Amino acid sequence: MSDRILIVDDEDSLRLSMKMRLKGAGFDVEEASDGEEALDKIRENQYDVILLDIKMPTLSGLDALPLIVQTSPKTDVIMMTGFADFSDAIECLKAGAKDYLVKPIEVTELVTRLKTLLRTRQSERELKTVQQHYSSILFYDLFGPLMTIRDVVHDAQRLKEKDQKALLVYATELSEHLSSKVRGMLDFTHIESGVLALNRKKVDVAKLVMQVCERQRILAQKNNVSLVGDVYKGLHASHCDSEKLEQVLNYLLTAAIQNSAHGSEIKVTAANKAGDNQIKAQVQISVRTSDSRVQEEDLSILFHKNGKPVDVKNSKLQETVLNLAIAKRIVEAHGGLFWIGPKEGKSIQYNFSIPAA
């Protein structure tokens, strides 16, 4: 569905010209000759952006703006003004307008401004949806364990040393679980809001992969799962954020280990991937588990075009989905790709590639 634009200006020739050019750029465009007609249209239709001239008869843009903001608060307004009305444009920004353009308006600049504004609107909507979803997870998943920790510590004060130790170990495990979930939530919120900062440097990817595998092998053994690594000896280095890359590897391996059946095998492979004229050489890393409880459809949130979360009831799967969503966005921030598959029977494979140095 095309983004809907309403042009409000008393100059017939300007409205027609802008309408034709914006339609040619793919927008769904309507027009109004003054503020009153614009308000009538807004009451009947929903618009993404309104292009509003400041100087108009009957009801000027300056007077119409607060009424538009009140009537359709989700619609963004860009003011159109002559150079002499520059001070009025500033006042409009204070009153709720998102931007302003000075006449004569260059259509290429207008299209660029509109696309930027619409991308921002879409990102804000997606972020709000994700934050609302995971805020509910935070409340329901964290409140219960926090109360449990409180009760455990209270009860431990009245027990013998041996029993105290067992309860405190349990409290420690709950605390670590909560810390991991909170860190994941913060990471996801930061990444979605576009503030993810990368500290890039040349990284020996082969060494990093083997180090992560060694640490994760202990967790795999506790879950009765074998973990093997197959790293190409001539693996390319990469200019990347080593801590963020390690985070991605940890998330993938944790997802594989926690959701693997006892006795299954997890294989980590790292190899070079040749580039072409458009894409430079890549380093590809894959984590494959032979018997996973996770289904590909469970991970649809990762590839939904609007990032809309699925309603996952299983708490462990919720954590897996969240961690993989974070991993995907970290990889994409590096200019890489993240995908799942191929899937054969009960096995599932997580893959990502990042540009080689």
C-alpha positions as CSV (number, residue, x, y, z in Angstrom):
1,M,0.0,0.0,0.0
2,S,1.4,3.4,-1.0
3,D,2.1,6.1,1.6
4,R,-0.7,8.7,1.6
5,I,0.2,12.4,1.1
6,L,-2.1,15.4,1.4
7,I,-1.0,18.6,-0.4
8,V,-2.6,21.7,1.1
9,D,-1.9,24.9,-0.9
10,D,-4.1,27.7,-2.5
11,E,-2.0,27.8,-5.7
12,D,-3.7,25.4,-8.2
13,S,-0.7,25.1,-10.5
14,L,1.7,24.3,-7.6
15,R,-0.6,21.6,-6.2
16,L,-1.1,20.0,-9.6
17,S,2.6,20.0,-10.3
18,M,3.6,18.5,-7.0
19,K,0.8,15.9,-7.2
20,M,1.9,14.6,-10.5
21,R,5.6,14.5,-9.5
22,L,4.9,12.7,-6.2
23,K,2.5,10.2,-7.9
24,G,5.3,9.5,-10.3
25,A,7.6,8.7,-7.3
26,G,5.1,6.2,-6.0
27,F,3.0,8.1,-3.5
28,D,-0.8,8.1,-3.1
29,V,-1.5,11.9,-3.3
30,E,-4.6,14.0,-2.6
31,E,-5.0,17.8,-2.4
32,A,-6.8,20.6,-0.7
33,S,-6.9,24.3,-1.4
34,D,-7.0,25.6,2.2
35,G,-6.9,24.6,5.9
36,E,-10.7,24.0,6.2
37,E,-10.8,21.7,3.2
38,A,-7.8,19.9,4.6
39,L,-9.5,19.4,8.0
40,D,-12.6,17.9,6.2
41,K,-10.4,15.4,4.4
42,I,-8.5,14.5,7.5
43,R,-11.7,13.7,9.4
44,E,-12.6,11.2,6.7
45,N,-9.2,9.8,5.7
46,Q,-5.9,8.9,7.3
47,Y,-2.8,10.4,5.8
48,D,0.9,9.7,6.6
49,V,2.2,13.1,5.7
50,I,0.5,16.5,5.1
51,L,2.4,19.2,3.1
52,L,0.9,22.4,4.5
53,D,1.4,25.9,3.1
54,I,1.6,28.6,5.7
55,K,0.0,31.5,3.8
56,M,-3.6,30.6,2.6
57,P,-7.0,32.4,2.6
58,T,-9.9,31.2,4.8
59,L,-7.8,29.2,7.2
60,S,-4.0,29.5,7.0
61,G,-1.5,26.8,7.6
62,L,-0.4,28.5,10.8
63,D,-4.0,28.4,12.2
64,A,-4.7,24.9,10.7
65,L,-1.6,23.2,12.2
66,P,-2.8,22.9,15.8
67,L,-6.2,21.7,14.6
68,I,-4.6,19.1,12.3
69,V,-2.3,17.9,15.2
70,Q,-5.3,17.5,17.4
71,T,-7.5,15.8,14.8
72,S,-4.9,13.4,13.4
73,P,-2.0,13.2,15.9
74,K,-0.4,10.2,14.0
75,T,0.0,12.3,10.8
76,D,3.3,14.1,10.3
77,V,3.2,17.7,8.9
78,I,5.7,19.4,6.7
79,M,5.2,23.2,6.3
80,M,5.7,25.0,3.0
81,T,6.8,28.6,3.3
82,G,8.2,31.5,1.4
83,F,11.6,32.9,2.5
84,A,9.8,35.9,4.2
85,D,7.8,33.6,6.4
86,F,10.9,31.8,7.8
87,S,10.1,32.8,11.4
88,D,6.6,31.5,11.1
89,A,8.0,28.1,10.0
90,I,10.1,28.0,13.2
91,E,7.0,28.6,15.2
92,C,5.2,25.8,13.4
93,L,8.0,23.4,14.3
94,K,7.4,24.3,18.0
95,A,3.7,23.7,17.4
96,G,4.1,20.2,16.2
97,A,5.3,20.3,12.5
98,K,8.0,17.7,11.7
99,D,9.8,19.8,9.1
100,Y,9.6,22.7,6.7
101,L,10.5,23.5,3.1
102,V,11.2,26.9,1.5
103,K,9.5,27.7,-1.8
104,P,10.2,27.3,-4.6
105,I,10.4,23.6,-3.7
106,E,12.8,21.3,-5.6
107,V,10.8,18.0,-6.1
108,T,13.9,15.8,-5.7
109,E,14.6,17.3,-2.3
110,L,10.9,16.9,-1.3
111,V,10.9,13.2,-2.3
112,T,14.1,12.6,-0.3
113,R,12.6,14.4,2.8
114,L,9.4,12.4,2.5
115,K,11.1,9.1,2.2
116,T,13.3,9.9,5.2
117,L,10.4,10.9,7.3
118,L,8.3,7.9,6.3
119,R,11.2,5.5,7.1
120,T,11.5,7.1,10.5
121,R,7.8,6.7,11.1
122,Q,8.0,3.0,10.2
123,S,11.0,2.4,12.4
124,E,9.3,4.1,15.3
125,R,6.2,1.9,14.9
126,E,8.2,-1.2,14.7
127,L,10.3,-0.2,17.8
128,K,7.1,0.6,19.7
129,T,5.6,-2.8,18.8
130,V,8.7,-4.7,19.9
131,Q,9.1,-2.7,23.1
132,Q,5.5,-3.3,24.1
133,H,5.9,-7.0,23.4
134,Y,9.1,-7.5,25.4
135,S,8.0,-5.1,28.1
136,S,5.2,-7.6,28.9
137,I,7.8,-10.4,28.8
138,L,9.9,-8.4,31.3
139,F,7.0,-8.0,33.7
140,Y,5.7,-11.5,33.6
141,D,9.0,-13.4,33.3
142,L,11.0,-11.3,35.8
143,F,8.4,-10.5,38.5
144,G,7.9,-14.2,39.5
145,P,11.6,-15.1,39.7
146,L,12.4,-11.9,41.7
147,M,9.8,-12.8,44.3
148,T,11.2,-16.4,44.4
149,I,14.7,-15.1,45.0
150,R,13.4,-12.9,47.9
151,D,11.6,-15.9,49.5
152,V,14.6,-18.1,49.0
153,V,17.0,-15.7,50.7
154,H,14.5,-15.2,53.5
155,D,14.1,-19.0,54.1
156,A,17.8,-19.6,53.9
157,Q,18.4,-17.5,56.9
158,R,16.5,-20.0,59.0
159,L,18.0,-23.3,57.7
160,K,21.1,-25.4,58.4
161,E,24.3,-24.6,56.4
162,K,23.9,-27.5,54.0
163,D,20.3,-26.6,53.1
164,Q,21.3,-22.9,53.0
165,K,23.9,-23.6,50.3
166,A,21.4,-25.5,48.1
167,L,18.9,-22.6,48.3
168,L,21.5,-20.0,47.6
169,V,22.8,-21.9,44.6
170,Y,19.3,-21.9,43.3
171,A,18.9,-18.1,44.0
172,T,22.2,-17.5,42.2
173,E,21.0,-19.4,39.1
174,L,17.8,-17.4,39.1
175,S,19.8,-14.2,39.3
176,E,22.0,-15.1,36.4
177,H,19.0,-16.0,34.3
178,L,17.4,-12.7,35.1
179,S,20.6,-10.8,34.4
180,S,20.9,-12.5,31.0
181,K,17.3,-11.6,30.1
182,V,17.6,-8.0,31.1
183,R,20.9,-7.6,29.2
184,G,19.2,-9.1,26.2
185,M,16.3,-6.7,26.5
186,L,18.6,-3.7,26.7
187,D,20.6,-4.9,23.8
188,F,17.5,-5.4,21.6
189,T,16.1,-2.0,22.5
190,H,19.4,-0.3,21.7
191,I,19.8,-2.1,18.4
192,E,16.2,-1.4,17.4
193,S,16.5,2.3,18.2
194,G,19.5,2.6,15.9
195,V,22.1,3.4,18.6
196,L,24.2,0.3,18.2
197,A,27.9,1.4,18.1
198,L,30.5,-0.8,16.6
199,N,34.2,-0.8,17.7
200,R,35.7,-2.2,14.5
201,K,39.2,-3.6,14.3
202,K,40.9,-6.4,12.4
203,V,39.9,-9.7,14.1
204,D,41.3,-13.2,13.8
205,V,37.9,-14.8,13.3
206,A,39.3,-18.4,13.4
207,K,40.8,-17.8,16.8
208,L,37.6,-16.2,18.1
209,V,35.4,-19.0,16.9
210,M,37.6,-21.7,18.6
211,Q,37.7,-19.8,21.8
212,V,33.9,-19.4,22.0
213,C,33.5,-23.1,21.1
214,E,35.9,-24.1,24.0
215,R,33.9,-22.2,26.5
216,Q,30.5,-23.4,25.2
217,R,31.7,-27.0,25.2
218,I,31.4,-27.0,29.0
219,L,27.7,-26.0,28.8
220,A,27.1,-28.5,26.0
221,Q,28.5,-31.4,28.2
222,K,26.2,-30.4,31.1
223,N,23.3,-30.8,28.6
224,N,24.6,-34.1,27.3
225,V,25.3,-32.6,23.9
226,S,28.5,-32.9,21.9
227,L,30.1,-29.8,20.3
228,V,32.6,-30.0,17.5
229,G,34.3,-27.2,15.6
230,D,35.5,-27.3,12.0
231,V,37.4,-24.1,11.1
232,Y,39.1,-23.6,7.8
233,K,42.8,-23.1,8.3
234,G,43.1,-20.2,5.9
235,L,40.0,-18.4,7.3
236,H,39.9,-14.7,6.4
237,A,40.2,-12.1,9.1
238,S,37.4,-9.4,9.3
239,H,37.2,-5.7,10.3
240,C,34.5,-6.1,12.9
241,D,33.6,-5.5,16.6
242,S,35.1,-8.5,18.3
243,E,32.9,-8.3,21.4
244,K,29.7,-8.1,19.3
245,L,30.9,-11.0,17.1
246,E,31.6,-13.0,20.2
247,Q,28.1,-12.1,21.4
248,V,26.6,-13.4,18.1
249,L,28.5,-16.7,18.4
250,N,27.4,-17.1,22.0
251,Y,23.8,-16.5,21.2
252,L,23.8,-19.0,18.3
253,L,25.6,-21.7,20.4
254,T,23.4,-21.1,23.4
255,A,20.3,-21.4,21.2
256,A,21.6,-24.6,19.7
257,I,22.6,-26.2,23.1
258,Q,19.5,-25.2,25.1
259,N,17.1,-26.5,22.4
260,S,19.0,-29.7,21.5
261,A,17.8,-33.2,22.6
262,H,20.1,-35.2,24.8
263,G,22.7,-37.1,22.8
264,S,22.6,-34.8,19.8
265,E,25.6,-33.2,18.1
266,I,26.3,-29.5,17.4
267,K,28.8,-28.7,14.6
268,V,30.3,-25.3,14.1
269,T,31.9,-24.6,10.7
270,A,33.7,-21.5,9.6
271,A,34.8,-21.1,6.0
272,N,35.6,-18.4,3.4
273,K,32.9,-17.4,0.9
274,A,34.1,-16.0,-2.4
275,G,32.8,-12.6,-3.5
276,D,31.9,-11.2,-6.9
277,N,31.8,-7.8,-8.6
278,Q,29.1,-6.5,-6.2
279,I,29.9,-8.4,-3.0
280,K,33.4,-8.7,-1.4
281,A,34.7,-11.9,0.1
282,Q,32.8,-13.1,3.2
283,V,33.5,-15.2,6.2
284,Q,30.6,-17.6,6.8
285,I,29.9,-19.3,10.1
286,S,27.3,-22.0,10.6
287,V,26.0,-23.7,13.8
288,R,24.1,-26.9,13.1
289,T,22.4,-29.1,15.6
290,S,21.4,-32.7,14.7
291,D,18.2,-32.9,16.8
292,S,16.6,-29.5,17.7
293,R,13.3,-28.8,19.5
294,V,13.0,-25.6,17.6
295,Q,11.0,-25.4,14.4
296,E,11.7,-22.9,11.6
297,E,8.2,-21.4,12.0
298,D,9.0,-20.6,15.6
299,L,11.6,-18.2,14.4
300,S,9.4,-16.2,12.0
301,I,9.9,-13.0,14.0
302,L,13.4,-12.8,12.6
303,F,12.3,-12.4,9.0
304,H,8.8,-10.7,9.4
305,K,8.9,-7.6,7.2
306,N,7.5,-5.5,10.1
307,G,9.4,-7.2,12.8
308,K,6.1,-8.2,14.5
309,P,6.8,-10.6,17.4
310,V,5.1,-13.9,17.5
311,D,3.2,-15.0,20.6
312,V,5.6,-17.5,22.0
313,K,4.4,-19.3,25.1
314,N,7.6,-21.4,25.9
315,S,9.9,-19.2,28.0
316,K,13.1,-20.9,26.7
317,L,11.9,-20.4,23.2
318,Q,11.2,-16.7,24.0
319,E,14.8,-16.3,25.0
320,T,16.0,-18.1,21.9
321,V,13.9,-15.9,19.6
322,L,15.1,-12.7,21.4
323,N,18.8,-13.7,21.3
324,L,18.6,-14.6,17.6
325,A,16.8,-11.4,16.8
326,I,19.7,-9.5,18.5
327,A,22.3,-11.6,16.7
328,K,20.6,-10.9,13.3
329,R,20.7,-7.2,13.8
330,I,24.3,-7.2,15.0
331,V,25.3,-9.1,11.8
332,E,23.3,-6.7,9.6
333,A,25.0,-3.7,11.3
334,H,28.3,-5.2,10.1
335,G,27.0,-5.3,6.6
336,G,26.5,-9.1,6.8
337,L,23.7,-11.6,6.3
338,F,21.9,-13.9,8.8
339,W,19.7,-16.8,7.7
340,I,18.4,-20.2,8.9
341,G,18.6,-23.4,7.0
342,P,18.8,-25.8,5.3
343,K,16.6,-27.9,7.6
344,E,16.7,-31.6,7.3
345,G,14.4,-33.6,9.6
346,K,15.0,-32.6,13.2
347,S,18.2,-30.7,12.5
348,I,18.4,-26.9,12.2
349,Q,21.2,-24.7,11.1
350,Y,21.9,-21.0,12.0
351,N,24.2,-19.1,9.6
352,F,25.7,-15.7,9.2
353,S,28.4,-14.1,7.1
354,I,30.4,-10.9,7.5
355,P,32.7,-9.1,5.1
356,A,36.3,-10.3,5.1
357,A,39.1,-7.8,5.8
